[in-house]
Amino acid sequence: MVLYVVYRAPKESTGRSTIPNRLKALGCQPLHRAFWKIDEKKAQKVLEVLENNQPILLKRLREIKNPQVAKKKEFAGLGSLVVVTFTLPKGANREKVKNFLRRAPCIRLRRSVYAFSQKQSVYDKEQKVVDALKFVNFIREMKGDVKIISRVVIINRLSVERLLQETRDHIEKESANIIASCKELYMKAHDGNDQAILRDRFLRIRRRFSTLKRVTAVYSVWLKIDFSKNLMRTYHALRKVNSALPQK
């Protein structure tokens, strides 16, 4: 059976070249940088090669698998995924991609490799979020090269736990950034800065919060993660700023 492996490339240049050579020696086929197709019989040896690089093993299934919750109400599986890999053309606006991904309830496997839920119903209630198809079309509009692998599941549990924690950290960081922006804006409002400029910036921050709410709503359905405390703290920060600005 064919498996796939994604890993985080080492920072040192020697490791970046050594690992691909060792994987090729095991008969692995590169699909995108640190994303390879491997023979299931060689999986253990591949994991040994990548033991320090956070390897994620994926298997393709015929059926669609739902996310799983264990008996102790612990999240046990992400369900079937659509994995999207992409390469941008030279000179492409990477900041534009970063901003677009803010609207995407997905899981970052590594740089330029993202996993979306295979179940489209997860995204249906939040029309303004970015699903796999919207993201693929966006990258193609930027003249980027895209590969799509559907109906895959992650089969090493430790990777699932790590990716869930990274997703939590990502949302908490975005929430903290919005709160920090609110605090800065609040201070400027009290210092008598130009109110029109402050109001315009406040509207941009509020749009970021609206995006965050939509994304976390999808994560709560898909990954069973409760971000209500983060959202409440962020909401209170926005209300405080709004009260300091003159109302129209």
C-alpha distance (Angstrom), angle and dihedral (degrees) to the residues before:
residue distance angle dihedral
M1 . . .
V2 3.79 . .
L3 3.80 118.9 .
Y4 3.78 132.3 -179.0
V5 3.77 129.3 -137.3
V6 3.79 129.7 -161.7
Y7 3.79 121.3 -170.9
R8 3.79 140.2 175.8
A9 3.78 108.6 -108.4
P10 3.83 116.1 -124.7
K11 3.80 117.2 -107.4
E12 3.79 95.3 -129.5
S13 3.80 115.0 83.7
T14 3.82 94.9 -132.2
G15 3.80 92.0 60.4
R16 3.79 91.7 47.7
S17 3.79 91.1 61.6
T18 3.82 98.4 34.3
I19 3.82 96.9 56.4
P20 3.84 96.6 54.1
N21 3.81 90.0 49.0
R22 3.81 91.7 51.8
L23 3.81 91.9 47.2
K24 3.80 91.8 49.6
A25 3.80 88.7 51.3
L26 3.82 87.2 58.1
G27 3.80 90.6 53.7
C28 3.82 95.5 -104.5
Q29 3.80 120.0 153.8
P30 3.83 120.8 -137.9
L31 3.81 115.2 -130.9
H32 3.80 100.7 169.6
R33 3.80 125.7 -7.9
A34 3.83 103.3 -71.3
F35 3.82 94.1 8.0
W36 3.82 115.1 95.4
K37 3.78 141.4 173.8
I38 3.81 111.2 -130.6
D39 3.80 140.0 -177.5
E40 3.81 111.8 -107.2
K41 3.81 89.4 -132.5
K42 3.82 89.2 60.9
A43 3.82 95.1 45.4
Q44 3.81 95.8 105.1
K45 3.80 93.0 49.9
V46 3.81 90.3 47.2
L47 3.80 90.3 52.5
E48 3.80 89.6 51.0
V49 3.80 90.2 53.9
L50 3.81 90.5 49.2
E51 3.81 99.4 37.8
N52 3.83 92.4 121.1
N53 3.81 95.5 42.1
Q54 3.82 104.2 67.5
P55 3.83 96.8 -110.3
I56 3.80 119.2 -155.6
L57 3.81 116.6 -157.2
L58 3.80 118.3 -152.4
K59 3.79 131.6 -172.8
R60 3.79 126.9 -164.6
L61 3.81 117.2 -130.3
R62 3.78 133.1 -168.2
E63 3.79 94.0 -137.6
I64 3.80 128.5 58.2
K65 3.79 111.2 -108.8
N66 3.80 121.6 -150.6
P67 3.82 122.5 -135.1
Q68 3.80 110.1 -91.5
V69 3.79 132.7 -134.7
A70 3.82 117.5 -163.5
K71 3.81 123.8 -133.1
K72 3.81 91.5 -95.7
K73 3.82 88.2 56.5
E74 3.79 90.3 -105.9
F75 3.78 116.1 142.4
A76 3.81 106.8 -107.9
G77 3.81 106.1 176.2
L78 3.79 142.1 11.6
G79 3.79 93.8 -138.0
S80 3.80 123.6 -136.9
L81 3.79 114.7 -16.5
V82 3.77 139.4 -160.7
V83 3.80 107.4 -140.3
V84 3.80 116.2 -155.2
T85 3.80 121.6 -167.4
F86 3.78 122.4 -176.2
T87 3.78 143.8 179.2
L88 3.79 119.5 -158.4
P89 3.80 122.9 -144.1
K90 3.79 118.4 -106.2
G91 3.79 111.6 -78.9
A92 3.82 94.6 19.4
N93 3.80 117.9 151.8
R94 3.82 102.3 -104.4
E95 3.80 91.4 179.3
K96 3.81 87.8 63.2
V97 3.82 89.6 55.5
K98 3.80 90.9 47.7
N99 3.80 91.5 52.7
F100 3.81 91.5 46.5
L101 3.80 90.7 52.1
R102 3.81 89.5 56.6
R103 3.80 85.5 74.5
A104 3.82 93.1 48.6
P105 3.83 119.7 94.4
C106 3.79 93.8 -153.9
I107 3.80 140.0 122.8
R108 3.78 121.6 -108.2
L109 3.80 108.8 -135.5
R110 3.80 92.3 177.5
R111 3.77 137.4 -40.5
S112 3.83 109.7 -41.9
V113 3.83 92.5 2.3
Y114 3.81 117.0 98.6
A115 3.81 133.2 170.7
F116 3.81 123.9 -145.7
S117 3.79 128.0 -172.9
Q118 3.81 112.4 -92.4
K119 3.83 89.2 -143.7
Q120 3.79 105.6 89.2
S121 3.81 90.3 -165.9
V122 3.81 87.4 72.8
Y123 3.81 88.9 68.5
D124 3.80 100.9 34.8
K125 3.82 98.1 89.4
E126 3.81 92.5 54.6
Q127 3.80 105.2 53.5
K128 3.82 95.0 177.5
V129 3.80 95.8 59.0
V130 3.80 122.5 95.9
D131 3.81 118.3 -110.4
A132 3.81 127.6 -174.8
L133 3.81 95.0 -84.3
K134 3.81 94.2 49.6
F135 3.79 90.4 48.4
V136 3.81 93.3 49.1
N137 3.81 91.1 49.7
F138 3.81 90.4 48.1
I139 3.82 92.8 53.5
R140 3.81 91.1 46.3
E141 3.81 89.8 52.1
M142 3.80 86.4 56.4
K143 3.83 88.2 53.5
G144 3.79 90.9 -112.0
D145 3.80 126.3 151.9
V146 3.82 112.4 -112.3
K147 3.81 133.6 -169.2
I148 3.80 122.9 -171.5
I149 3.80 127.6 -162.6
S150 3.80 114.4 -177.5
R151 3.81 135.1 -167.8
V152 3.79 96.1 29.7
V153 3.80 127.1 143.8
I154 3.80 130.6 -161.9
I155 3.78 109.0 -116.8
N156 3.81 103.7 -173.4
R157 3.81 107.7 79.2
L158 3.81 96.8 -155.1
S159 3.79 88.6 61.5
V160 3.81 90.4 53.7
E161 3.81 91.0 52.4
R162 3.81 92.1 47.7
L163 3.80 93.6 48.0
L164 3.80 91.6 48.9
Q165 3.79 90.2 52.2
E166 3.80 91.3 48.1
T167 3.81 88.9 51.5
R168 3.81 90.6 51.6
D169 3.80 90.2 48.0
H170 3.80 91.1 49.7
I171 3.81 93.0 53.5
E172 3.80 92.4 44.1
K173 3.80 90.1 51.2
E174 3.81 92.2 50.4
S175 3.80 89.7 48.4
A176 3.82 90.9 48.9
N177 3.81 91.1 49.1
I178 3.81 91.4 53.2
I179 3.81 90.9 48.4
A180 3.83 90.9 49.4
S181 3.81 90.0 50.9
C182 3.81 89.3 50.2
K183 3.81 92.2 51.9
E184 3.80 91.0 50.3
L185 3.80 91.3 48.4
Y186 3.80 91.7 47.8
M187 3.82 91.1 54.7
K188 3.80 91.7 48.5
A189 3.80 90.9 49.7
H190 3.81 90.2 55.9
D191 3.81 91.5 45.7
G192 3.80 90.3 60.1
N193 3.81 99.9 -110.7
D194 3.81 120.4 167.0
Q195 3.81 104.2 -62.3
A196 3.81 95.6 -153.1
I197 3.81 91.0 55.8
L198 3.80 91.4 46.1
R199 3.81 92.0 48.9
D200 3.81 91.0 51.2
R201 3.79 91.4 50.0
F202 3.80 90.6 47.2
L203 3.80 90.4 55.2
R204 3.83 90.0 52.9
I205 3.80 91.0 50.7
R206 3.80 90.4 48.1
R207 3.81 90.1 53.1
R208 3.81 89.0 53.6
F209 3.79 88.8 53.0
S210 3.82 91.5 50.0
T211 3.80 89.0 52.4
L212 3.80 90.6 48.5
K213 3.82 90.7 52.7
R214 3.80 92.4 51.7
V215 3.80 93.3 47.6
T216 3.81 93.9 48.0
A217 3.81 90.1 47.9
V218 3.81 88.6 60.6
Y219 3.81 92.6 44.6
S220 3.81 90.0 52.3
V221 3.82 90.4 55.8
W222 3.79 95.8 40.8
L223 3.82 105.1 33.0
K224 3.82 99.5 21.9
I225 3.82 91.1 -126.9
D226 3.80 117.8 150.5
F227 3.80 111.9 -143.2
S228 3.82 95.8 167.3
K229 3.82 94.2 116.4
N230 3.81 92.0 52.4
L231 3.79 91.0 48.0
M232 3.80 93.0 48.0
R233 3.82 92.7 51.8
T234 3.79 90.3 48.7
Y235 3.80 92.3 46.9
H236 3.82 91.9 52.5
A237 3.82 90.3 50.7
L238 3.81 89.9 53.1
R239 3.81 92.2 48.3
K240 3.79 90.7 51.6
V241 3.80 91.6 53.7
N242 3.79 92.3 45.3
S243 3.80 90.7 53.9
A244 3.82 90.1 53.9
L245 3.81 93.6 53.5
P246 3.82 122.4 79.8
Q247 3.79 111.4 -102.8
K248 3.79 119.8 -126.4
